[in-house]
Amino acid sequence: MKNTFPFRKTSGSILVLFAIFLFSSCKKNNPANLEVIPTAPATYSLLRIDYYLEPGDKVYTTTHKLKSYELRNTLNIQTQHSYFEDFQELNRKSLFSLKDVNGDLAKVMGLSKLTLETPTIVNISTLYTIYTQNEGWTMSTNLQEKPFNYLEPKNQVLRVPAKSSITVDRSIQEYSAIVTFRATIKNDKTGETHAVKGKWNGTLSFSNYDVTLSQKSLK
C-alpha cells in the first residue's frame, strides 16, 4: 500500500523546527539574559566658595569655663604646687545649612563629603570675611566638632602661702559667626555647574584666656 501521508510528515517536521527556532531566538533576546554594565555614578567637586554677610548674620562670643584647681598647703611654711594647664575641653564647631537646594540633589552631589575652607576672621564694618583656613570641614548639615589644639598644654607652678589654699579658675572666649555662603559645584563628568547657597555657623577662633587666683586661709 502506498504511503498517503508524506506531506503531513514533512509539514510536521517544519513546524517543529520553526518552534525550536522561535524558542531559541526568544531565549537569546531575553533582556534577563543580557549582561548589564553598571554606569559609574557622577562625581562632583567644589570650584569656588565665597562667604559674605547678609542682614541677620553676626559674630557672637561664648565664654567657656575650664577645669578649676584648688591648691592646698596645710604646712606652716610656703610650698610650691603645680597644676596642668590644658584645653582638651574645647572643640571647634562647624554647621552648614542649605537654602533652595533639594535634599536629594544635595545627596547626589555628595555635599556632605566636599572638603572646604571656613572663615577665621569676619570684618563686620566692611561686610565681608577675610582670612580662611583649611580646617578640613565638609559641607555637612550635621554638627561637626574637632578638638582645639592650638594652645600647648603645660604645667604651671604656684607658691602657696602657709596654711592657705589657692583656687585657680580659668576661662576662655570662643568667637563664632553666622555668615552666608555661595558655592559653585561642578559635575566632573558633564562639566555642568550648580550654585549652592546657605549659611555657615561655626567657630572663628578662641581668645581672651583668663586665669583668676583666689586665696583663702585654712586656719
Summary of the structure (lengths in Angstrom):
residues: 219
radius of gyration: 36.2
end to end distance: 141.7
largest distance: 142.8
contacts: 523
relative contact order: 0.26
helix: 17%
strand: 54%
